[in-house]
Amino acid sequence: MSAEANVGVVGLAAMGGSLARNLAHHGNKVAVFNRTYARTEKLMNEHGTEGEFYPAKTLEEFVDSLVKPRTAIIMVKAGEPTDAMINALADLMEPGDIIVDAGNAYFPDTIRREKEISARGLHFVGCGVSGGEEGALLGPSMMPGGSEESWKTLKPIFESIAAKAEGEPCVAHIGLNGAGHFVKMVHNGIEYSDMQLIAESYDLMRRGLGMTPAEIGDVFEEWNKTELDSYLIEITAEVLHQVDKKTGKPLVDLIVDHAGMKGTGTWTVQTALSLAVPVTGIAEAVFARGLSSEADLREEAAKQGFAGPNGELNLNSEEKKAFIEDIRQALYASKIVAYAQGFNEITTAAKEYGWDIDLAAVARIWRGGCIIRAKFLNRISEAFESGEANVSLLFAPYFKNAIETAEKSWRNVVAQAALNGLPTPAFASSLSYFDGLRSKRLPAALIQGQRDYFGAHTYQRVDQPGAFHTLWAEPGREEIEA
Ligand code: NDP
């Protein structure tokens, strides 16, 4: 086979097949390979006329059909299969060629793979791709890592297929080795938090205010015309308006309330724990999914028949209207906290791993194609661009003002939820984070005292330099300089 394709896709299931078609739709000459040839044939039979494809029966044929430097995008099952495919390709490719892993890899794996593959003279690029199957076909948000040199080749290809937001392609070179997959992971963490906050808002209206799913759907539709304008709010309205064809009931009432997860939220929290960055909103969202899926435990708890409020707020229509606006404000403020925490995690990891990440660019490429696409990402990118958000997004004047405007409502929502027995882990933890952040003094002083008491861990004083230890066991409990 003569080399004609400028890019290739390995793995033609839902994601890879869609990505290959997207590439072809935008004038790329696309080599395609799948372990089981029947899948390649199916893609060619159904979509082969949509562009220029070079279907290969063997990996050797696939590699031979690519022009140099060869660019192969892997979209196979994450984990072992990805490693196997990377190695098989690397064995057939030559120095200067580029292997892209566009699956959902855990960033330490990407760092490891990049090290191994670059030692062989090839480029390895871990690329976060968001937007699911539809995004892969119509334009995803793309977060490539890897070397600057590989980006020169990949830029025009990726820009041709990425989603466009206000005319700009939603793709940017994030940083070296695992930076792209890291940022994609945090994107997913923020997505968890965003979804949990929306779910808590729904619950407050459903159980707290006794509204129907359709009425709540209408509220979300209205909210989508405000600062909350986003893909997740838009689809929430649609889900809530969906009526089950068989029973005529709201579909949401027929869906089992155990939230699934595939692991990227957990990775975001695990990584944040090891970096000691508080991402409380994301963590609570992951734990809330965990609790929802503890079916036996929840059933047993229900049987216990704990006394306590039943969640109803018993408000009149005026109060109800005002409370809905409070929820909207609380949602907005908590969402800002989730983003601030996510960006803090990126900043801390960038220092730890030596990545030079342009946070404004990250916010810009999340404006289209991905699940957390939202209007207010324009404001976030402006805040990073101007340097106003360098320390925290919460300190940029636009967001400081938004938080201050929302604050009273936010407190009211968390307080009412607690008083009436409605769980709002993400709202409450975001508010606590904010209050912790703005507290001049925290009870951590007491914790330091405790630590020194049982473990002689020492403490610092506010009025003089040095480390101190109190001789707690001795009469008089003298303090000594440690
Ligand atoms: P799957 O994760 O279901 O994987 C199926 C593909 O992997 C098939 O092409 C299959 O080939 C191939 N495969 C499996 N095992 C091997 C192996 N040992 N050697 C070679 N090929 C193998 O496909 P998806 O399209 O759903 O996802 C692809 C990647 O994209 C995954 O990493 C996934 O995590 C990620 N993803 C990303 C999403 C996003 O929004 N970014 C959404 C969904 C997935 P065969 O046909 O021969 O079985």
Residues whose N, C-alpha, C, O or C-beta is under 5 A from the ligand:
A	BS01	NDP	G11 L12 A13 A14 M15 G16 N34 R35 T36 R39 M75 V76 K77 A78 P81 A102 G103 N104 V129 S130 G131 G132
